[in-house]
């Protein structure tokens, strides 16, 4: 059947009439999608007093370290220490075969007893010869000979007593004891090994780790301020991990006597009680020397600051809920926060999560869970964040990788 030409024209007219409506619908959907706000988390920049810190990489050192070596020779008959064992001063670590040294003590004692008997007889002879000399029965020469014999035996007794003491000392050296409180490392020579006096080989190394030292170097420009503060009182030093976790708090104990010419730094040493043993010899930590306190610093969470081609930046939420990208200058702050030296004012909201979806001018909405530095929800006065947010907890690790604290200028 042939469709009339008029029907074709009618269908074509209807399609042409509906096409603008369909295009308009698509345009409205595209505009609506473009204007849909991006959900983000935010925090409010807040004023606070923060410590002024000089920060550096520090190396943990044992308070005392002893390489234990034998003072007498022989075979190790007993090993009393284990790898990684805590020991007290005087704790027996090794025993060297004592039989030779016990015999030497007995020999020295026997010689002492023999000379003591001879000395008693010599004293009796001297008394008798003096009486005979007074009676004229013996000559002066014979009397003097008796005196010489008695004095010689007295000297022999002193020598014998010294030899007995020496033999007992050697016997004591056969039991090797810890000279300090500390922790044993790996045992390097075990039971059955033959050692000699003052052997080059080390039996075990004992490190004292309570208390413990951290040494670190800071630029010499800080030296006058450090000396001034140290003269007026003790300076506190914090030891933290690279993620800013606090390990221990100690005090500055010494300043090196010269500046390193090659690096322009001065070496400092701090002492820590290390009761929880979070510090270990050889460990690298972030050392923060506290000098003073900075009043009225602007704090933001560390994750609010991102690194770009032009340097650190942050997205600031304006009153119309669009974002503005600002270049910022920051310094490390306490509790995984950053001190903003330039770019953000106190009370402004900064984006802490969701930055990858943003460009300048993007419309945003604050998700529940955003929190300011002081704990007040960032969006409580905004209709889009009317729900009570959950606490954000501690800020993430410092985005700049720097230690906490405000560096001294």
LUMVO-301925 format. One line per field, with one value per residue (C-alpha): residue number from 1; x, y, z. Coordinates in steps of 0.02 Angstrom, whole numbers, always signed. Layout:
N
num	c(NUM,...);
east	c(X,...);
north	c(Y,...);
up	c(Z,...);
***
This chain:
409
num	c(1,2,3,4,5,6,7,8,9,10,11,12,13,14,15,16,17,18,19,20,21,22,23,24,25,26,27,28,29,30,31,32,33,34,35,36,37,38,39,40,41,42,43,44,45,46,47,48,49,50,51,52,53,54,55,56,57,58,59,60,61,62,63,64,65,66,67,68,69,70,71,72,73,74,75,76,77,78,79,80,81,82,83,84,85,86,87,88,89,90,91,92,93,94,95,96,97,98,99,100,101,102,103,104,105,106,107,108,109,110,111,112,113,114,115,116,117,118,119,120,121,122,123,124,125,126,127,128,129,130,131,132,133,134,135,136,137,138,139,140,141,142,143,144,145,146,147,148,149,150,151,152,153,154,155,156,157,158,159,160,161,162,163,164,165,166,167,168,169,170,171,172,173,174,175,176,177,178,179,180,181,182,183,184,185,186,187,188,189,190,191,192,193,194,195,196,197,198,199,200,201,202,203,204,205,206,207,208,209,210,211,212,213,214,215,216,217,218,219,220,221,222,223,224,225,226,227,228,229,230,231,232,233,234,235,236,237,238,239,240,241,242,243,244,245,246,247,248,249,250,251,252,253,254,255,256,257,258,259,260,261,262,263,264,265,266,267,268,269,270,271,272,273,274,275,276,277,278,279,280,281,282,283,284,285,286,287,288,289,290,291,292,293,294,295,296,297,298,299,300,301,302,303,304,305,306,307,308,309,310,311,312,313,314,315,316,317,318,319,320,321,322,323,324,325,326,327,328,329,330,331,332,333,334,335,336,337,338,339,340,341,342,343,344,345,346,347,348,349,350,351,352,353,354,355,356,357,358,359,360,361,362,363,364,365,366,367,368,369,370,371,372,373,374,375,376,377,378,379,380,381,382,383,384,385,386,387,388,389,390,391,392,393,394,395,396,397,398,399,400,401,402,403,404,405,406,407,408,409);
east	c(+0,+67,+74,+12,+141,+42,+73,+262,+254,+153,+279,+425,+340,+310,+494,+554,+437,+497,+685,+708,+615,+731,+886,+821,+796,+974,+1042,+946,+1016,+1193,+1174,+1102,+1249,+1374,+1296,+1289,+1399,+1552,+1547,+1703,+1762,+1821,+1895,+1900,+2069,+2091,+2206,+2313,+2477,+2607,+2783,+2934,+3039,+3206,+3188,+3318,+3348,+3423,+3514,+3481,+3637,+3659,+3691,+3839,+3903,+4027,+4109,+4138,+4306,+4395,+4534,+4601,+4622,+4539,+4388,+4214,+4136,+3967,+3866,+3743,+3679,+3559,+3534,+3435,+3433,+3416,+3558,+3604,+3776,+3869,+3762,+3871,+3878,+4011,+4119,+4292,+4364,+4417,+4521,+4688,+4654,+4589,+4751,+4852,+4760,+4797,+4981,+4996,+4912,+5029,+5183,+5114,+5091,+5267,+5345,+5239,+5311,+5487,+5456,+5398,+5557,+5664,+5584,+5616,+5798,+5822,+5757,+5873,+6026,+5993,+5996,+6155,+6235,+6202,+6287,+6433,+6400,+6381,+6461,+6377,+6396,+6291,+6158,+6150,+6131,+5980,+5905,+5930,+5845,+5694,+5674,+5692,+5552,+5442,+5463,+5428,+5265,+5211,+5254,+5160,+5005,+5012,+5027,+4877,+4778,+4834,+4783,+4612,+4593,+4631,+4505,+4376,+4411,+4362,+4183,+4140,+4007,+3913,+3995,+3833,+3645,+3586,+3531,+3640,+3657,+3693,+3810,+3962,+4060,+3973,+4011,+4161,+4257,+4437,+4482,+4639,+4672,+4624,+4562,+4525,+4358,+4208,+4097,+3943,+3901,+3799,+3704,+3626,+3461,+3381,+3417,+3469,+3542,+3488,+3614,+3563,+3635,+3549,+3603,+3728,+3609,+3510,+3662,+3648,+3465,+3497,+3640,+3533,+3387,+3500,+3582,+3413,+3347,+3329,+3272,+3146,+3173,+3039,+3078,+2951,+2935,+2928,+2738,+2749,+2706,+2779,+2905,+2976,+3016,+3189,+3306,+3455,+3614,+3759,+3810,+3964,+4119,+4134,+4031,+4054,+4140,+4084,+3897,+3881,+3789,+3813,+3793,+3676,+3640,+3481,+3446,+3283,+3223,+3158,+3050,+2938,+3089,+3021,+3195,+3327,+3513,+3545,+3366,+3335,+3201,+3142,+3211,+3119,+3205,+3079,+3141,+2988,+2802,+2722,+2565,+2412,+2465,+2338,+2317,+2242,+2245,+2397,+2292,+2217,+2382,+2428,+2589,+2577,+2692,+2697,+2716,+2595,+2414,+2245,+2063,+1967,+1777,+1696,+1526,+1440,+1506,+1629,+1813,+1963,+2138,+2269,+2456,+2507,+2664,+2664,+2768,+2751,+2627,+2577,+2473,+2493,+2430,+2512,+2542,+2488,+2605,+2522,+2370,+2229,+2149,+2079,+1897,+1905,+1854,+1981,+1949,+2030,+1965,+1906,+2033,+2060,+1885,+1906,+1958,+1942,+1759,+1691,+1530,+1548,+1447,+1523,+1498,+1455,+1613,+1710,+1789,+1892,+2055,+1970,+1836,+1688,+1608,+1660,+1488,+1371,+1315,+1287,+1124,+1210,+1298,+1157,+1183,+1297,+1465,+1568,+1733,+1873,+1998,+2181,+2240,+2332,+2521,+2603,+2581,+2752,+2838,+2909,+2912,+2788,+2829,+2867,+3047,+3148,+3186);
north	c(+0,+174,+303,+473,+610,+721,+594,+606,+793,+783,+668,+777,+931,+848,+796,+970,+1040,+921,+939,+1108,+1039,+889,+999,+1114,+965,+907,+1082,+1098,+930,+984,+1150,+1064,+943,+1085,+1180,+1029,+1069,+961,+883,+924,+926,+1090,+1167,+1342,+1429,+1476,+1582,+1494,+1509,+1387,+1343,+1410,+1257,+1224,+1059,+938,+756,+673,+510,+408,+357,+242,+331,+213,+71,-64,-194,-340,-428,-561,-506,-683,-827,-996,-1088,-1016,-1144,-1058,-929,-845,-704,-717,-608,-451,-484,-341,-348,-257,-197,-347,-478,-627,-644,-778,-896,-945,-1112,-1072,-1225,-1150,-992,-1087,-1187,-1026,-959,-1118,-1110,-929,-968,-1115,-1008,-876,-1004,-1071,-899,-857,-1008,-959,-780,-838,-941,-795,-680,-808,-828,-639,-625,-766,-693,-522,-602,-696,-540,-447,-591,-584,-761,-711,-580,-423,-496,-649,-536,-429,-585,-637,-463,-472,-643,-579,-424,-526,-642,-493,-431,-606,-608,-443,-514,-675,-578,-477,-638,-711,-554,-561,-744,-707,-560,-673,-798,-658,-606,-783,-732,-592,-475,-328,-162,-62,-78,-102,-219,-351,-362,-519,-639,-655,-793,-940,-1080,-1185,-1048,-1020,-840,-752,-607,-441,-533,-428,-517,-446,-564,-451,-265,-190,-29,+77,+141,+214,+359,+385,+524,+605,+707,+829,+977,+1145,+1295,+1406,+1555,+1483,+1468,+1639,+1612,+1434,+1492,+1633,+1518,+1381,+1502,+1550,+1373,+1199,+1185,+1051,+937,+828,+669,+626,+505,+564,+554,+675,+544,+598,+471,+557,+726,+766,+910,+987,+933,+995,+1112,+1065,+1172,+1217,+1247,+1124,+1227,+1112,+1120,+1279,+1184,+1163,+992,+975,+830,+798,+671,+570,+456,+332,+241,+170,+124,+203,+267,+142,+167,+202,+259,+420,+536,+715,+821,+981,+1104,+1220,+1399,+1508,+1527,+1618,+1716,+1723,+1603,+1547,+1358,+1244,+1054,+992,+908,+1077,+1128,+1049,+1062,+1134,+1193,+1367,+1305,+1265,+1316,+1296,+1308,+1439,+1429,+1599,+1658,+1605,+1427,+1436,+1404,+1515,+1443,+1540,+1522,+1503,+1509,+1387,+1329,+1170,+1180,+1072,+913,+888,+1062,+1195,+1377,+1486,+1634,+1705,+1669,+1625,+1734,+1676,+1621,+1574,+1400,+1292,+1129,+979,+839,+833,+953,+842,+885,+1073,+1218,+1403,+1451,+1275,+1269,+1158,+1093,+1046,+865,+817,+775,+933,+1014,+1168,+1174,+1211,+1077,+1182,+1112,+1216,+1220,+1236,+1409,+1351,+1274,+1140,+1075,+1089,+912,+893,+835,+695,+741,+740,+684,+719,+797,+690,+690,+855,+879,+959,+815,+937,+911,+997,+1168,+1341,+1355,+1495,+1635);
up	c(+0,-46,+96,+41,+21,+140,+282,+256,+267,+429,+517,+463,+531,+700,+716,+676,+807,+945,+909,+1000,+1151,+1162,+1143,+1279,+1396,+1368,+1399,+1562,+1622,+1575,+1667,+1819,+1822,+1803,+1949,+2066,+2219,+2256,+2430,+2532,+2711,+2785,+2940,+3010,+3027,+3209,+3316,+3446,+3540,+3473,+3529,+3434,+3390,+3307,+3216,+3149,+3114,+3267,+3298,+3455,+3551,+3700,+3865,+3887,+3779,+3832,+3720,+3840,+3818,+3925,+4043,+4064,+3943,+3936,+3871,+3899,+4015,+4039,+3942,+4059,+3948,+3802,+3650,+3694,+3881,+4006,+4131,+4290,+4341,+4412,+4325,+4272,+4082,+4050,+4152,+4090,+4148,+4327,+4371,+4323,+4422,+4572,+4575,+4564,+4717,+4814,+4765,+4820,+4986,+5017,+4984,+5102,+5240,+5215,+5227,+5378,+5469,+5421,+5475,+5648,+5668,+5609,+5739,+5876,+5821,+5820,+6000,+6057,+5972,+6050,+6223,+6181,+6110,+6273,+6366,+6243,+6181,+5995,+5888,+5817,+5643,+5691,+5768,+5611,+5505,+5607,+5586,+5397,+5390,+5487,+5379,+5220,+5275,+5318,+5139,+5073,+5170,+5089,+4918,+4955,+5008,+4845,+4745,+4835,+4793,+4612,+4598,+4673,+4553,+4405,+4471,+4484,+4304,+4251,+4290,+4168,+4237,+4161,+4206,+4180,+4182,+4004,+3867,+3788,+3600,+3502,+3592,+3478,+3566,+3644,+3767,+3716,+3625,+3678,+3719,+3774,+3892,+3811,+3658,+3503,+3489,+3579,+3680,+3684,+3680,+3823,+3788,+3924,+3856,+4013,+4004,+3824,+3715,+3552,+3456,+3319,+3225,+3198,+3093,+3181,+3161,+3308,+3422,+3510,+3553,+3612,+3724,+3794,+3832,+3902,+4023,+4096,+4119,+4047,+3867,+3823,+3674,+3593,+3498,+3363,+3218,+3037,+3056,+3205,+3337,+3504,+3570,+3724,+3798,+3867,+3904,+3817,+3907,+3802,+3660,+3559,+3580,+3396,+3240,+3097,+2962,+2822,+2862,+2966,+3103,+3290,+3369,+3518,+3637,+3734,+3871,+3882,+4021,+3891,+4019,+3884,+3777,+3619,+3580,+3524,+3489,+3305,+3272,+3173,+3241,+3224,+3367,+3412,+3527,+3609,+3626,+3655,+3616,+3469,+3512,+3398,+3261,+3130,+3132,+2999,+2982,+2888,+2752,+2704,+2622,+2457,+2356,+2182,+2043,+2118,+2296,+2439,+2415,+2499,+2441,+2541,+2543,+2513,+2576,+2414,+2440,+2294,+2321,+2294,+2274,+2373,+2384,+2566,+2671,+2816,+2963,+3066,+3208,+3358,+3352,+3164,+3123,+3015,+3056,+2909,+2897,+2740,+2632,+2754,+2887,+3053,+3039,+2854,+2802,+2711,+2619,+2705,+2594,+2413,+2336,+2183,+2118,+2137,+2028,+2070,+2070,+2100,+2201,+2354,+2500,+2668,+2715,+2895,+2990,+2949,+3101,+3137,+3231,+3396,+3378,+3315,+3156,+3006,+2928,+3076,+3019,+2839,+2783,+2682,+2838,+2964,+3030,+3181,+3114,+3188,+3269,+3141,+3272,+3250,+3089,+2964,+2955,+2910,+2723,+2710,+2799,+2927,+3117,+3231,+3299,+3235,+3176,+3253,+3132);
***
